[in-house]
């Protein structure tokens, strides 16, 4: 029922909640608008239902919205930051016999039991001024921390606090928090990522993914824009250009802060990267590497020379003159890559090797192709083409032996060759270009029958006593030489981290060569 200033007649707008409404003249004292809501009757829980058997509130208990505190919670949740006061009569307990109690105390008599009644007083329910609308200089670090912990149910302070204020084609403010550890349920299925989305202080979506890019789904925060429609739906959110502009601006802000942490507070960034580094790498690979350029500077890999995590920029900046490639090696752990024969060879030339030990790492080189114009190259993808010709060995002398080995191993190997990059090891496997051994293992773990197979190039150190023994036995004891071939091949598979199909047969083969 509404009466306009300067008018004597009021109007009643009425609707049953279905299609259509009526507007009729009405009487009303004073100007303004009264909104009267009629709550539906409660729907009792069916006997024996989950609600009645366990004593839980029935979802159709509409009468709760006639009580003060359910309304209070609704206002605090959805309208806490509306810029005008929302006031409501709230009950407050008052001792009605306070004078009697006071008199009894003064006279030394036994104090009567306190009697209470409820007194209703108007109380402002909403705080009105959101933290993100205040200047950063006006808010203390403690206030930001308390807001974060209370709002996002965290016991620890955030690692960083970001404030955003943009005026332009679309105006918005944001308050973002980079957590110091994974949010609750972060690694669980159904984790609700996204920021709280407000329009002029009114919460319109609790977890809006459209304004917080997936690569930064660990960030918590709120976004508020007066340019957004209060009636925005999830379908509209997916297509709304305004939200895309907001998401782009927020992504740049978060990326800038992460780079600052990396350069100025490295220990903090390493702690953060421990939790979210794998996620950043996966997002860099998603959608055919659509975001690889924006995320590349944030990615870190284990350095064999530094024995710590470094960035791609740090690797390239430290490359010696004449190095042609960004060298990497894949393996399940630092120790496994350390033990690769090829690792020793590359490091002996004062060049670093990046250890690809995360699940997503092996796809980095395939997706990036190069970084700052320098191509990636696996140290087990054939010879690394180092200057000096040390990887080039004259194989003519041993051609018959290589043919013998290939004949013995058959389809288990694609190629047999000599290499100069093995110092103290007799043999290694390389995969050539294309699918790596780690990719093969990754896809086999997902589906054991996956038709993904890396090439198997058996590389031999022709100066090693084991190879020389095989070469000599090829003529004098061919069957023993065949045993040597299988032993060396299985050793190469173990070094590469590939499974041996018949471990028992392999051990029997070793024992049989002793006599």
Phi, psi and omega per residue, in radians:
X1 nan 2.169 -3.002
X2 -2.332 2.377 3.090
X3 -2.235 2.192 -3.072
X4 -1.441 2.609 3.094
X5 -1.028 2.279 3.129
X6 1.515 -0.030 3.136
X7 -1.908 2.559 3.097
X8 -1.666 -0.384 -3.091
X9 -1.723 2.423 3.072
X10 -1.877 2.983 3.130
X11 -2.320 2.505 3.131
X12 -1.910 2.114 3.031
X13 -1.788 2.267 -3.046
X14 -2.433 2.465 -3.124
X15 -2.628 2.480 -3.135
X16 -1.558 0.040 -3.141
X17 1.672 -0.096 3.081
X18 -1.858 -2.779 -3.138
X19 -1.212 2.474 3.031
X20 1.550 2.786 3.111
X21 -2.749 2.925 3.108
X22 -2.193 2.631 3.042
X23 -2.281 2.125 -3.086
X24 -2.373 2.669 3.043
X25 -1.066 2.597 -3.124
X26 -2.653 2.935 3.077
X27 -1.739 2.444 3.075
X28 -2.713 2.289 3.077
X29 -1.432 2.210 3.092
X30 1.406 2.793 -3.125
X31 -1.497 2.874 3.120
X32 2.053 -2.937 -3.065
X33 -2.331 2.289 2.985
X34 -1.862 2.273 3.067
X35 -1.958 2.045 -3.087
X36 -1.952 2.101 3.117
X37 -1.872 2.315 3.075
X38 -1.813 2.031 -3.066
X39 -1.401 2.415 3.093
X40 -1.102 2.739 3.075
X41 -1.238 2.591 3.110
X42 -1.095 2.542 3.036
X43 -1.779 1.944 -3.091
X44 -1.147 2.550 3.116
X45 -1.193 2.446 3.108
X46 -1.131 2.488 -3.114
X47 -1.067 2.300 -3.132
X48 1.493 -0.022 3.141
X49 -1.298 2.951 3.141
X50 -1.014 -0.742 -3.082
X51 -1.121 -0.788 -3.067
X52 -1.317 -0.622 -3.086
X53 -1.258 -0.528 -3.090
X54 -1.821 0.049 3.088
X55 1.262 0.332 -3.121
X56 -1.504 2.721 3.122
X57 -1.145 2.339 3.119
X58 -1.267 2.440 -3.124
X59 -1.091 -0.301 3.141
X60 -1.795 0.541 3.084
X61 -1.514 1.435 -3.070
X62 -1.275 -0.387 -3.098
X63 -1.107 -0.315 3.135
X64 -1.075 -0.450 -3.106
X65 -1.426 0.095 2.984
X66 -1.743 -0.010 3.123
X67 -1.771 2.665 -3.003
X68 -1.154 -0.805 -2.960
X69 -1.271 -0.633 2.990
X70 -1.039 -0.660 3.089
X71 -1.185 -0.694 3.124
X72 -1.023 -0.768 -3.132
X73 -1.162 -0.636 3.103
X74 -1.117 -0.766 3.136
X75 -1.118 -0.779 -3.133
X76 -1.110 -0.573 -3.100
X77 -1.355 -0.792 -2.974
X78 -1.836 -0.408 -3.010
X79 -2.279 0.435 -3.079
X80 -1.109 -0.481 -3.006
X81 -1.919 0.258 3.003
X82 -1.138 2.424 -2.943
X83 -1.453 0.296 2.978
X84 -2.303 2.688 -3.021
X85 -1.261 2.415 2.988
X86 -1.872 1.941 -3.035
X87 -1.945 2.528 -3.131
X88 -2.577 2.574 3.039
X89 -1.216 2.046 -3.111
X90 -2.031 2.461 -3.114
X91 -1.346 2.447 3.074
X92 -2.328 2.223 -3.134
X93 -1.226 2.392 3.139
X94 -2.300 2.359 3.086
X95 -1.353 2.042 -3.051
X96 -1.454 -0.389 -3.127
X97 -1.911 0.632 -3.102
X98 -1.088 -0.676 -3.136
X99 -1.129 -0.684 3.139
X100 -1.142 -0.712 3.134
X101 -1.139 -0.718 -3.133
X102 -1.120 -0.748 -3.128
X103 -1.134 -0.725 3.133
X104 -1.081 -0.666 3.136
X105 -1.167 -0.718 -3.140
X106 -1.187 -0.529 -3.096
X107 -1.600 -0.061 3.118
X108 1.385 0.240 3.127
X109 -1.454 2.913 3.076
X110 -1.127 2.321 -3.088
X111 -1.282 2.264 3.079
X112 -1.248 2.782 3.114
X113 -1.221 2.397 -3.117
X114 -1.167 2.421 3.081
X115 -1.969 2.384 -3.035
X116 -2.066 2.650 2.971
X117 -2.500 2.872 -3.133
X118 -1.734 2.298 3.049
X119 -2.017 2.260 -3.113
X120 -1.669 2.245 3.109
X121 -2.317 2.567 3.092
X122 -1.198 2.360 -3.122
X123 -2.379 2.360 3.083
X124 -1.386 2.145 -3.015
X125 -1.541 -0.528 -3.010
X126 -1.821 2.672 -3.109
X127 -1.412 -0.370 3.012
X128 1.295 -0.796 -3.063
X129 -1.864 1.804 3.141
X130 -1.199 2.665 -3.105
X131 -1.062 -0.614 -3.069
X132 -1.332 -0.166 3.068
X133 -1.606 -0.106 3.129
X134 -1.655 2.614 3.114
X135 -1.094 2.525 -3.118
X136 -1.018 -0.596 -3.125
X137 -1.212 -0.310 -3.115
X138 -1.591 -0.119 -3.076
X139 -2.024 2.300 -3.136
X140 -1.459 2.801 3.094
X141 -1.057 -0.618 3.133
X142 -1.125 -0.670 3.124
X143 -1.144 -0.752 3.089
X144 -1.074 -0.783 -3.112
X145 -1.107 -0.753 -3.129
X146 -1.162 -0.702 3.095
X147 -1.042 -0.804 -3.111
X148 -1.084 -0.856 -3.056
X149 -1.143 -0.674 -3.137
X150 -1.300 -0.712 -3.026
X151 -1.324 -0.577 -3.039
X152 -2.071 0.316 2.989
X153 0.918 0.939 3.107
X154 -2.136 2.512 3.138
X155 -1.539 -0.331 -3.072
X156 -1.854 2.675 3.073
X157 -1.180 2.644 3.078
X158 -1.216 2.779 3.103
X159 -1.305 -0.698 -3.136
X160 -2.508 2.614 3.071
X161 -2.091 2.244 -3.135
X162 -2.084 2.303 3.037
X163 -1.995 2.410 -3.096
X164 -2.260 2.305 3.062
X165 -2.424 1.997 -3.064
X166 -2.185 2.279 3.038
X167 -2.152 2.208 -3.116
X168 3.081 -2.456 3.102
X169 -1.005 -0.630 2.976
X170 -2.324 2.274 -3.110
X171 -1.816 2.411 3.119
X172 -2.778 2.779 3.024
X173 -2.204 2.585 3.140
X174 -2.509 2.574 3.030
X175 -2.212 1.989 -3.007
X176 -2.096 2.553 -3.121
X177 -2.237 2.199 2.993
X178 -1.627 2.008 -3.038
X179 -1.278 2.796 3.123
X180 -1.574 -0.058 3.113
X181 -2.808 2.917 -3.092
X182 -1.046 2.378 3.073
X183 -1.067 2.794 -3.137
X184 -0.987 2.260 3.109
X185 1.306 0.228 -3.030
X186 -1.024 -0.707 -3.096
X187 -1.619 0.108 -3.135
X188 -1.596 2.675 3.097
X189 -1.149 2.403 3.137
X190 1.489 0.239 3.095
X191 -0.996 2.247 -3.080
X192 -1.537 1.625 3.087
X193 -1.518 3.036 3.134
X194 1.953 2.965 -3.141
X195 -1.895 2.745 3.026
X196 -1.263 2.241 -3.077
X197 -1.861 2.157 3.136
X198 -2.049 2.673 2.974
X199 -2.213 1.907 -3.095
X200 0.931 0.740 3.072
X201 1.523 -0.047 -3.140
X202 -1.784 2.170 3.132
X203 -1.214 2.116 3.124
X204 -1.977 -0.230 3.044
X205 -2.775 2.280 -3.057
X206 -1.262 -0.856 -3.100
X207 -2.213 1.534 -3.071
X208 -1.676 1.858 -3.140
X209 -1.297 -0.363 -3.054
X210 -1.149 -0.388 -3.107
X211 -1.803 -0.049 -3.131
X212 -2.270 1.844 -3.070
X213 -0.969 2.585 -3.050
X214 -1.017 -0.601 -3.098
X215 -1.140 -0.345 3.128
X216 -2.013 0.661 -3.058
X217 -1.225 -0.138 3.099
X218 -1.476 -0.219 3.132
X219 -1.340 2.455 3.092
X220 -1.976 2.730 3.112
X221 2.879 -3.065 3.128
X222 -2.263 2.572 3.088
X223 -2.260 2.311 -3.074
X224 -2.314 2.197 3.121
X225 -2.448 2.267 3.082
X226 -1.309 -0.212 -3.095
X227 -1.482 -0.082 -3.109
X228 -1.584 2.600 3.126
X229 -1.351 2.298 3.122
X230 -1.105 -0.465 -3.107
X231 -1.649 0.372 -3.092
X232 -1.084 2.401 -3.114
X233 -1.882 2.955 3.125
X234 -1.122 -0.600 3.113
X235 -1.157 -0.717 3.116
X236 -1.164 -0.599 -3.130
X237 -1.055 -0.608 -3.089
X238 -1.208 -0.383 -3.054
X239 -2.022 -0.056 -3.011
X240 -1.246 2.075 -3.119
X241 -1.168 -0.590 3.138
X242 -1.052 -0.737 -3.133
X243 -1.180 -0.575 3.087
X244 -1.121 -0.700 3.109
X245 -1.143 -0.702 3.108
X246 -1.113 -0.790 -3.131
X247 -1.070 -0.701 3.130
X248 -1.113 -0.770 3.128
X249 -1.138 -0.696 -3.140
X250 -1.185 -0.684 3.121
X251 -1.058 -0.744 3.128
X252 -1.110 -0.705 -3.133
X253 -1.118 -0.788 -3.127
X254 -1.156 -0.770 -3.132
X255 -1.050 -0.731 3.129
X256 -1.081 -0.713 -3.139
X257 -1.205 -0.679 3.106
X258 -1.132 -0.691 3.082
X259 -1.131 -0.635 3.102
X260 -1.119 -0.772 3.107
X261 -1.070 -0.721 -3.134
X262 -1.061 -0.707 -3.056
X263 -1.534 -0.600 -3.015
X264 -1.853 -0.482 -3.135
X265 -2.349 1.165 -2.980
X266 -1.040 -0.672 -3.131
X267 -1.040 -0.701 3.109
X268 -1.142 -0.746 -3.121
X269 -1.138 -0.692 3.120
X270 -1.103 -0.658 3.089
X271 -1.124 -0.748 3.106
X272 -1.131 -0.733 -3.075
X273 -1.171 -0.507 3.104
X274 -1.030 -0.616 -3.114
X275 -1.561 -0.670 -2.940
X276 -2.070 0.019 -3.117
X277 -1.067 -0.735 3.135
X278 -1.066 -0.702 -3.141
X279 -1.136 -0.718 3.122
X280 -1.080 -0.702 3.133
X281 -1.143 -0.752 3.138
X282 -1.084 -0.729 -3.140
X283 -1.173 -0.565 3.088
X284 -1.160 -0.494 -3.134
X285 -1.513 -0.430 -3.057
X286 -1.080 2.694 3.067
X287 0.934 0.799 3.099
X288 0.997 0.607 3.053
X289 1.317 0.511 -3.098
X290 -1.047 -0.509 -3.075
X291 -1.945 0.241 -3.066
X292 -1.093 -0.650 -3.097
X293 -1.189 -0.653 -3.119
X294 -1.336 -0.383 -3.090
X295 -1.813 -0.209 -3.018
X296 -0.971 -0.729 -3.086
X297 -1.184 -0.313 -3.105
X298 -1.578 -0.234 -3.055
X299 -1.406 2.576 -3.131
X300 -2.306 2.614 -3.134
X301 -2.432 2.703 -3.126
X302 -1.294 2.279 3.113
X303 -1.695 2.188 3.115
X304 -1.165 -0.567 -3.113
X305 -1.422 -0.760 -3.095
X306 -1.416 -0.367 -3.094
X307 1.028 0.733 3.118
X308 -2.835 2.995 3.094
X309 -1.332 2.367 3.070
X310 -2.375 2.872 3.094
X311 -1.591 2.936 3.083
X312 -1.119 -0.644 3.092
X313 -1.070 -0.748 -3.136
X314 -1.148 -0.628 3.099
X315 -1.139 -0.869 -3.089
X316 -1.111 -0.727 -3.125
X317 -1.103 -0.463 -3.093
X318 -1.667 0.015 -3.108
X319 -1.133 2.337 3.078
X320 -1.222 2.734 3.139
X321 -1.053 2.344 3.120
X322 1.696 -0.214 3.105
X323 -1.238 2.267 -3.003
X324 -1.666 -0.445 -2.986
X325 -2.272 2.835 2.891
X326 -1.584 1.865 -3.061
X327 -1.491 2.421 3.086
X328 -2.476 2.803 3.066
X329 -2.438 2.429 -3.097
X330 -1.771 2.547 3.104
X331 -3.060 2.919 -3.108
X332 -1.320 -0.282 -3.102
X333 -2.769 2.917 3.090
X334 -1.059 -0.751 -3.117
X335 -1.086 -0.679 -3.121
X336 -1.150 -0.719 3.133
X337 -1.260 -0.631 3.072
X338 -0.990 -0.600 -3.069
X339 -1.445 -0.070 3.124
X340 -1.200 2.352 3.107
X341 -1.047 -0.607 -3.102
X342 -1.165 -0.488 -3.134
X343 -1.104 -0.791 3.113
X344 -1.015 -0.731 -3.061
X345 -1.126 -0.795 -3.121
X346 -1.176 -0.735 -3.111
X347 -1.216 -0.428 3.102
X348 -1.182 -0.273 3.089
X349 -1.726 0.343 3.085
X350 1.072 0.606 3.088
X351 -2.074 2.564 -3.091
X352 -1.519 2.746 3.062
X353 -2.217 2.241 3.033
X354 -1.463 2.294 -3.125
X355 -1.640 2.003 3.106
X356 -1.587 1.611 -3.043
X357 -2.006 -0.081 3.030
X358 -1.562 2.744 -3.098
X359 -1.048 -0.619 -3.080
X360 -1.461 -0.214 -2.992
X361 -1.066 -0.690 -3.042
X362 -1.141 -0.304 3.141
X363 -1.599 -0.135 -3.127
X364 -1.100 -0.907 -3.098
X365 -1.113 -0.645 -3.121
X366 -1.186 -0.619 -3.096
X367 -1.497 -0.700 -3.083
X368 -1.343 -0.633 -3.052
X369 1.180 -0.921 3.110
X370 -2.654 2.891 3.061
X371 -2.372 2.193 -3.054
X372 0.931 0.627 3.076
X373 1.445 0.034 -3.120
X374 -1.879 2.181 -3.076
X375 -1.309 2.635 3.022
X376 -1.455 2.561 3.065
X377 -2.598 2.217 3.079
X378 -1.318 2.424 -3.141
X379 -1.299 -0.152 3.069
X380 -1.873 0.158 3.058
X381 -1.573 1.034 -3.079
X382 1.369 -2.952 -3.110
X383 -1.198 2.478 3.136
X384 -1.352 0.087 3.081
X385 1.005 0.873 3.117
X386 -1.398 2.617 3.098
X387 -1.169 2.718 3.103
X388 1.792 -0.227 3.057
X389 1.224 0.283 -3.095
X390 -1.257 -0.345 3.138
X391 -1.550 -0.037 -3.102
X392 -1.796 2.090 -3.063
X393 -2.158 2.436 3.084
X394 -1.245 1.980 -3.047
X395 -1.773 -0.053 -3.071
X396 -1.003 -0.696 -3.086
X397 -1.077 -0.545 -3.043
X398 -1.920 0.303 -3.069
X399 -1.023 -0.743 -3.133
X400 -1.106 -0.658 3.120
X401 -1.163 -0.708 3.115
X402 -1.107 -0.710 3.108
X403 -1.123 -0.659 3.104
X404 -1.093 -0.794 -3.139
X405 -1.098 -0.772 -3.136
X406 -1.108 -0.691 3.124
X407 -1.138 -0.704 -3.115
X408 -1.174 -0.764 -3.058
X409 -1.484 -0.355 3.078
X410 1.045 -2.293 -3.065
X411 -1.299 -0.090 3.117
X412 -1.134 -0.507 3.118
X413 -2.162 2.588 3.117
X414 -1.633 -0.415 -3.080
X415 -2.797 2.573 3.056
X416 -2.193 2.264 -3.102
X417 -2.656 2.945 3.065
X418 -1.637 2.704 3.092
X419 -2.488 2.640 3.102
X420 -1.794 0.102 -3.072
X421 -1.632 0.002 3.101
X422 -1.703 2.152 -3.107
X423 -1.686 -1.162 -3.075
X424 -1.812 0.049 -3.100
X425 -1.894 2.567 -3.134
X426 -1.472 -0.438 -2.949
X427 -2.718 2.712 2.992
X428 -2.715 2.841 3.059
X429 -1.916 2.413 2.979
X430 -2.160 2.796 -3.025
X431 -1.872 -0.086 -3.070
X432 1.209 -2.968 3.117
X433 -1.402 2.741 3.124
X434 1.804 -2.334 -3.085
X435 -1.175 2.289 3.094
X436 -1.643 2.940 3.114
X437 -1.100 -0.654 -3.140
X438 -1.178 -0.643 3.057
X439 -1.094 -0.768 3.135
X440 -1.034 -0.812 -3.131
X441 -1.130 -0.635 -3.139
X442 -1.104 -0.848 -3.102
X443 -1.237 -0.596 3.094
X444 -1.158 -0.591 3.115
X445 -1.166 -0.583 3.116
X446 -1.324 -0.777 -3.128
X447 -2.543 1.916 -3.008
X448 -1.099 -0.385 3.135
X449 -1.689 0.229 -3.132
X450 -1.079 2.318 -3.084
X451 -1.406 0.802 3.141
X452 -1.900 2.098 -3.134
X453 -2.494 2.234 3.058
X454 -1.383 2.653 3.041
X455 -1.118 2.658 3.094
X456 -2.099 1.809 3.116
X457 -1.852 1.977 -3.117
X458 -1.506 1.990 -3.120
X459 -1.860 2.336 -3.004
X460 -2.119 2.473 3.027
X461 -1.553 1.754 -3.013
X462 -1.248 -0.096 3.104
X463 -1.736 -0.069 -3.098
X464 -1.402 2.471 -3.134
X465 -0.971 -0.572 -3.131
X466 -1.133 -0.748 3.112
X467 -1.193 -0.695 -3.133
X468 -1.114 -0.610 3.087
X469 -1.162 -0.706 3.101
X470 -1.116 -0.765 -3.111
X471 -1.066 -0.710 -3.140
X472 -1.236 -0.700 -3.102
X473 -1.222 -0.398 -3.126
X474 -0.966 -0.608 -3.121
X475 -1.617 -0.757 -3.027
X476 -1.482 -0.560 -3.096
X477 -2.569 1.353 -3.041
X478 -0.980 -0.690 -3.116
X479 -1.159 -0.697 3.080
X480 -1.140 -0.658 3.098
X481 -1.084 -0.643 3.106
X482 -1.145 -0.654 3.073
X483 -1.103 -0.731 3.083
X484 -1.015 -0.725 -3.132
X485 -1.023 -0.815 -3.094
X486 -1.210 -0.644 3.110
X487 -1.118 -0.823 -3.140
X488 -1.107 -0.669 3.134
X489 -1.135 -0.774 3.132
X490 -1.159 -0.617 3.072
X491 -1.127 -0.703 3.108
X492 -1.103 -0.657 3.114
X493 -1.150 -0.725 3.137
X494 -1.116 -0.714 3.120
X495 -1.092 -0.644 -3.132
X496 -1.401 -0.078 3.127
X497 1.408 0.323 3.133
X498 -1.629 2.568 -3.101
X499 -1.273 2.602 3.034
X500 -1.685 2.161 -3.036
X501 -1.117 -0.622 -3.076
X502 -2.290 1.394 -3.118
X503 -1.023 -0.661 3.140
X504 -1.129 -0.747 3.111
X505 -1.119 -0.616 3.131
X506 -1.136 -0.783 -3.137
X507 -1.158 -0.678 3.087
X508 -1.082 -0.642 -3.133
X509 -1.134 -0.710 3.116
X510 -1.112 -0.800 -3.120
X511 -1.102 -0.674 -3.069
X512 -1.174 -0.376 3.136
X513 -1.398 -0.139 -3.133
X514 -1.358 -0.344 -3.066
X515 -2.482 nan nan
